[in-house]
Amino acid sequence: LKQHVQSIKGDYTAAKEALLNAKVAKTEQIEKKGKIVERLQELDVKEKSVENTQLLAQLKSLVALNEMLKRQEGGFKERCIAHRKELEEKLKQLKSGENDDQTRRMLEIERLYDSDLSKYNKLRGLLAKKNLQIARVTRSIDSIPTRAELLQYQRRFVELYELVSSKLVETRKYFELYNMLEEKHRYMVNEVELLNSISKSVPKLMGSATGQADLGKNFSSIIQGMRTSEDQVVKRCELEKGKCGVLSDKHKKMLMKQRKYFQAVKEFQEECHKNERLQAAVDAHEDETDNEGEGVPEDDAE
């Protein structure tokens, strides 16, 4: 108890010293204030006589400094007085002999406060961890696209697929046109070479019977080759027609699947909107039920 009294007296002495220092500071501030007032008077005279914006700005800064010193002085004085009253009250309580039970009670309160503060800090740590987990889950949820975003992605992918498909079809047409023209050019070159060879060999072979027979054989072989080429072209044309028929059937089936797909997507979207409306209605009904449930105990209590 004596140690406690000594500590209170020490605090009281420190408060007195602080008060004395505050008085000294107050005296200094009063002196500064007097100087500032004199300076302000001089500036008033100068302001009335000469229009000087720099002096006017300096005057305003000094006035603001004076007001700030006044506020600091008043606040410091109030804090010192309150601290002094608190120390005097504690000293009176110790001198009056009311310290035993009150000291034990204060120690018990401090112990309870420390334990509650430790629990509070633990709970704050757990709350911070839980907030971090919630933030991570929220970021994960935000990273998942919504139904509208998925539909937008789907539309963009369909548009991209259609664009790529159209470019592919166009490229294939160009390749087929090139192959056809290349083959036509090859046939025309062969035809020109054949006509050139005929024009060169016919005059020579027509001079004799043997030459005429050889010329007939050559024409027969040429005709046979042309028929063979024609048969090959016809077979290839029939094969391409068969492929075209198969692809046409496949295209029809794909169109049918596409229509079914679009119909299914439309029905799915309608069901989703219907589900959202029903869920909103269920939530509203649950809120009304909760409000009615909260109002029942009040009626019973009445």
Secondary structure, 3 states (H helix, E strand, C coil): CHHHHHHHHHHHHHHHHHHHHHHHHHHHHHHHHHHHHHHHHHHHHHHHHCCCHHHHHHHHHHHHHHHHHHHHHHHHHHHHHHHHHHHHHHHHHHHCCCCHHHHHHHHHHHHHHHHHHHHHHHHHHHHHHHHHHHHHHHHHHHHCCCHHHHHHHHHHHHHHHHHHHHHHHHHHHHHHHHHHHHHHHHHHHHHHHHHHHHHHHHHHHCCCHHHHHHHHHHHHHHHHHHHHHHHHHHHHHHHHHHHHHHHHHHHHHHHHHHHHHHHHHHHHHHHHHHHHHHHHHHHHHHHHHHHHHHHHHHHHHC
